[in-house]
Amino acid sequence: MRLNALSVVSKLTIALLLLASALGGAAFAGEIYKWTDADGNVQYGDRPSASDDAERLQIASRPTDPNRIQAQTVALQEQQAAARDAKSKEPEGPTPEELRAEANERASKCSMYRERLERFIQSRLLYREDAKGERVYLDEAETLAAREKVQQQVEEFCN
């Protein structure tokens, strides 16, 4: 019986030593040092550097809470689903009122540019007003360029 009691005590002692060494190793593994090397780069390591400017960082860690992670994942998925639903409910493209307003604007510009083109074709001389409000008549190249520009505007807004 004495041998049995000794074996229980030795087993208990060994278990306590193992537990103490495991806890001591975990505490040592948590040491992180920070220093700046000769090139000015910040370095991190689990052992202090040879330089005097190494500082021990206090890093607190805790185990991950799986329930919190699951709740965050569910919340993110719900948020993404709500965003998809909201996006699918948004109207695709312009509304009918916007389309009508755009069509009216294009028709107005088309009419204006057609009238201007007709005037440019019928007029022998075209002119523009300078800063003083005086007429400056266009030469043949400027007249052709002005007619071509108005023709392009007619094609843009009337087609």
Backbone hydrogen bonds in HBPLUS format (Angstrom, degrees):
<---DONOR---> <-ACCEPTOR-->    atom                        ^
c    i                          cat <-CA-CA->   ^        H-A-AA   ^      H-
h    n   atom  resd res      DA  || num        DHA   H-A  angle D-A-AA Bond
n    s   type  num  typ     dist DA aas  dist angle  dist       angle   num
A0005-ALA N   A0001-MET O   3.07 MM   4  6.39 155.6  2.14 150.2 155.6     1
A0006-LEU N   A0002-ARG O   3.09 MM   4  6.24 152.5  2.17 141.7 149.1     2
A0007-SER N   A0003-LEU O   2.98 MM   4  6.18 149.5  2.08 141.5 149.8     3
A0008-VAL N   A0004-ASN O   3.08 MM   4  6.32 147.2  2.20 142.5 150.8     4
A0009-VAL N   A0005-ALA O   3.02 MM   4  6.24 159.2  2.07 145.8 151.1     5
A0010-SER N   A0006-LEU O   2.87 MM   4  6.04 160.4  1.91 147.2 153.2     6
A0011-LYS N   A0007-SER O   2.92 MM   4  5.95 152.5  1.99 137.8 145.7     7
A0012-LEU N   A0008-VAL O   2.86 MM   4  6.02 153.5  1.93 143.5 151.4     8
A0013-THR N   A0009-VAL O   2.83 MM   4  6.03 154.4  1.89 147.2 154.5     9
A0014-ILE N   A0010-SER O   2.90 MM   4  6.05 161.7  1.93 147.3 152.1    10
A0015-ALA N   A0011-LYS O   2.93 MM   4  6.10 158.7  1.98 145.3 151.2    11
A0016-LEU N   A0012-LEU O   2.96 MM   4  6.17 157.7  2.01 146.7 152.5    12
A0017-LEU N   A0013-THR O   2.91 MM   4  6.14 157.0  1.97 150.3 156.7    13
A0018-LEU N   A0014-ILE O   2.89 MM   4  6.12 160.9  1.93 151.6 156.7    14
A0019-LEU N   A0015-ALA O   2.93 MM   4  6.13 158.2  1.98 146.5 152.8    15
A0020-ALA N   A0016-LEU O   2.91 MM   4  6.09 159.4  1.96 147.6 153.2    16
A0021-SER N   A0017-LEU O   2.91 MM   4  6.11 157.9  1.96 149.1 155.2    17
A0022-ALA N   A0018-LEU O   2.92 MM   4  6.09 152.4  2.00 145.7 153.6    18
A0023-LEU N   A0019-LEU O   3.00 MM   4  6.21 161.8  2.03 149.9 154.4    19
A0024-GLY N   A0020-ALA O   2.90 MM   4  6.01 156.1  1.96 144.7 152.0    20
A0025-GLY N   A0021-SER O   2.89 MM   4  5.96 153.9  1.95 142.9 149.6    21
A0026-ALA N   A0022-ALA O   3.03 MM   4  6.21 151.8  2.11 143.6 150.8    22
A0027-ALA N   A0023-LEU O   3.09 MM   4  6.31 152.0  2.18 144.0 151.0    23
A0028-PHE N   A0024-GLY O   3.03 MM   4  6.26 154.4  2.10 143.9 151.0    24
A0029-ALA N   A0025-GLY O   2.87 MM   4  6.00 151.0  1.95 146.1 154.1    25
A0030-GLY N   A0027-ALA O   3.33 MM   3  5.42 144.7  2.47  97.0 106.5    26
A0031-GLU N   A0028-PHE O   3.23 MM   3  5.72 170.1  2.24 117.5 119.2    27
A0057-LEU N   A0032-ILE O   2.80 MM  25  5.57 171.3  1.81 164.5 167.4    28
A0033-TYR N   A0045-GLY O   2.72 MM  12  5.31 170.5  1.72 166.4 169.2    29
A0045-GLY N   A0033-TYR O   2.99 MM  12  5.31 148.3  2.09 142.5 148.1    30
A0034-LYS N   A0055-GLU O   2.89 MM  21  5.35 154.6  1.95 148.7 157.0    31
A0055-GLU N   A0034-LYS O   2.83 MM  21  5.35 163.3  1.85 151.5 155.9    32
A0035-TRP N   A0043-GLN O   3.02 MM   8  5.34 158.6  2.06 144.9 149.9    33
A0043-GLN N   A0035-TRP O   2.69 MM   8  5.34 172.5  1.70 173.4 174.0    34
A0037-ASP N   A0041-ASN O   2.91 MM   4  5.52 162.4  1.95 158.5 157.3    35
A0040-GLY N   A0037-ASP O   3.03 MM   3  5.39 162.3  2.07 113.2 118.5    36
A0068-ARG N   A0065-ASP O   3.13 MM   3  5.43 121.2  2.49 105.4 118.9    37
A0069-ILE N   A0065-ASP O   3.14 MM   4  6.46 162.0  2.18 156.9 162.1    38
A0070-GLN N   A0066-PRO O   2.94 MM   4  6.06 158.9  1.99 144.5 150.5    39
A0071-ALA N   A0067-ASN O   2.93 MM   4  6.13 154.6  2.00 143.3 150.3    40
A0072-GLN N   A0068-ARG O   2.93 MM   4  6.17 156.1  1.99 148.4 154.8    41
A0073-THR N   A0069-ILE O   2.94 MM   4  6.17 158.1  1.98 149.5 155.5    42
A0074-VAL N   A0070-GLN O   2.95 MM   4  6.17 162.9  1.98 151.1 155.3    43
A0075-ALA N   A0071-ALA O   2.96 MM   4  6.11 161.4  1.99 147.0 152.4    44
A0076-LEU N   A0072-GLN O   2.94 MM   4  6.12 157.5  1.99 148.3 154.2    45
A0077-GLN N   A0073-THR O   2.96 MM   4  6.18 160.0  2.00 149.8 155.3    46
A0078-GLU N   A0074-VAL O   2.92 MM   4  6.15 157.8  1.97 150.9 157.0    47
A0079-GLN N   A0075-ALA O   2.93 MM   4  6.12 154.2  2.00 145.2 152.5    48
A0080-GLN N   A0076-LEU O   2.93 MM   4  6.17 160.2  1.97 150.9 155.8    49
A0081-ALA N   A0077-GLN O   2.94 MM   4  6.12 155.3  2.00 145.7 152.7    50
A0082-ALA N   A0078-GLU O   2.90 MM   4  6.09 155.3  1.96 146.4 153.1    51
A0083-ALA N   A0079-GLN O   2.96 MM   4  6.19 153.0  2.03 145.5 152.9    52
A0084-ARG N   A0080-GLN O   2.96 MM   4  6.22 155.1  2.03 145.8 152.5    53
A0085-ASP N   A0081-ALA O   2.91 MM   4  6.16 157.1  1.97 147.8 154.1    54
A0086-ALA N   A0082-ALA O   2.89 MM   4  6.09 161.2  1.93 148.8 153.9    55
A0087-LYS N   A0083-ALA O   2.93 MM   4  6.07 154.2  1.99 144.4 151.8    56
A0088-SER N   A0084-ARG O   2.90 MM   4  6.10 150.7  1.99 144.9 152.9    57
A0089-LYS N   A0085-ASP O   3.08 MM   4  6.29 134.1  2.29 140.9 152.7    58
A0090-GLU N   A0087-LYS O   3.27 MM   3  5.27 143.8  2.41  96.0 106.0    59
A0099-LEU N   A0095-THR O   2.96 MM   4  6.29 156.1  2.02 154.5 161.9    60
A0100-ARG N   A0096-PRO O   2.92 MM   4  6.16 158.1  1.96 147.9 153.3    61
A0101-ALA N   A0097-GLU O   2.94 MM   4  6.16 162.6  1.97 150.4 155.1    62
A0102-GLU N   A0098-GLU O   2.94 MM   4  6.09 157.9  1.99 146.2 152.3    63
A0103-ALA N   A0099-LEU O   2.88 MM   4  6.09 156.1  1.94 146.9 153.8    64
A0104-ASN N   A0100-ARG O   2.86 MM   4  6.10 157.9  1.91 151.9 157.8    65
A0105-GLU N   A0101-ALA O   2.97 MM   4  6.17 156.8  2.03 145.9 152.2    66
A0106-ARG N   A0102-GLU O   2.91 MM   4  6.14 160.5  1.95 149.9 155.2    67
A0107-ALA N   A0103-ALA O   2.93 MM   4  6.11 157.4  1.98 146.7 153.1    68
A0108-SER N   A0104-ASN O   2.94 MM   4  6.14 156.4  1.99 146.6 152.9    69
A0109-LYS N   A0105-GLU O   2.96 MM   4  6.22 164.1  1.99 151.9 155.8    70
A0110-CYS N   A0106-ARG O   2.81 MM   4  5.93 154.3  1.87 147.0 155.2    71
A0111-SER N   A0107-ALA O   2.96 MM   4  6.16 163.7  1.99 149.4 152.7    72
A0112-MET N   A0108-SER O   3.02 MM   4  6.24 161.9  2.05 148.7 153.8    73
A0113-TYR N   A0109-LYS O   2.91 MM   4  6.06 168.4  1.92 154.9 157.4    74
A0114-ARG N   A0110-CYS O   2.91 MM   4  6.06 151.8  1.99 148.5 156.8    75
A0115-GLU N   A0111-SER O   3.02 MM   4  6.22 161.0  2.06 148.8 153.5    76
A0116-ARG N   A0112-MET O   3.01 MM   4  6.24 156.9  2.06 146.1 152.9    77
A0117-LEU N   A0113-TYR O   2.85 MM   4  6.01 155.7  1.91 143.5 150.1    78
A0118-GLU N   A0114-ARG O   2.90 MM   4  6.14 157.7  1.95 147.7 153.9    79
A0119-ARG N   A0115-GLU O   2.99 MM   4  6.28 158.4  2.04 149.0 154.4    80
A0120-PHE N   A0116-ARG O   2.89 MM   4  6.13 157.6  1.94 149.4 156.0    81
A0121-ILE N   A0117-LEU O   2.90 MM   4  6.13 150.9  1.98 149.2 156.7    82
A0122-GLN N   A0118-GLU O   3.01 MM   4  6.19 159.7  2.05 149.4 154.7    83
A0123-SER N   A0119-ARG O   2.86 MM   4  5.84 147.2  1.97 149.0 157.0    84
A0138-LEU N   A0126-LEU O   2.80 MM  12  5.62 169.5  1.81 149.1 151.9    85
A0128-ARG N   A0136-VAL O   2.99 MM   8  5.39 154.7  2.05 139.0 145.0    86
A0136-VAL N   A0128-ARG O   2.75 MM   8  5.39 155.4  1.81 163.4 172.0    87
A0130-ASP N   A0134-GLU O   2.91 MM   4  5.55 158.3  1.96 153.3 158.3    88
A0133-GLY N   A0130-ASP O   2.97 MM   3  5.26 159.2  2.01 111.2 117.8    89
A0143-THR N   A0139-ASP O   2.91 MM   4  6.10 152.9  1.98 153.6 162.1    90
A0144-LEU N   A0140-GLU O   2.98 MM   4  6.20 161.7  2.02 149.9 154.0    91
A0145-ALA N   A0141-ALA O   2.96 MM   4  6.15 156.2  2.01 144.8 151.8    92
A0146-ALA N   A0142-GLU O   2.91 MM   4  6.07 154.4  1.98 144.0 150.8    93
A0147-ARG N   A0143-THR O   2.95 MM   4  6.19 162.3  1.98 151.8 156.4    94
A0148-GLU N   A0144-LEU O   2.91 MM   4  6.07 159.2  1.95 147.0 153.1    95
A0149-LYS N   A0145-ALA O   2.95 MM   4  6.12 153.8  2.02 145.1 152.1    96
A0150-VAL N   A0146-ALA O   3.04 MM   4  6.30 161.1  2.08 150.0 154.4    97
A0151-GLN N   A0147-ARG O   2.89 MM   4  6.09 151.8  1.97 146.5 155.2    98
A0152-GLN N   A0148-GLU O   2.96 MM   4  6.22 152.4  2.03 145.7 152.5    99
A0153-GLN N   A0149-LYS O   3.06 MM   4  6.38 150.8  2.14 144.1 152.1   100
A0154-VAL N   A0150-VAL O   2.90 MM   4  6.19 151.2  1.98 148.4 156.1   101
A0155-GLU N   A0151-GLN O   2.99 MM   4  6.27 159.8  2.03 148.4 153.5   102
A0156-GLU N   A0152-GLN O   2.91 MM   4  6.11 148.5  2.01 142.9 152.1   103
A0157-PHE N   A0153-GLN O   3.01 MM   4  6.17 165.8  2.04 151.9 154.0   104
A0158-CYS N   A0154-VAL O   2.81 MM   4  5.54 142.4  1.95 148.3 156.9   105
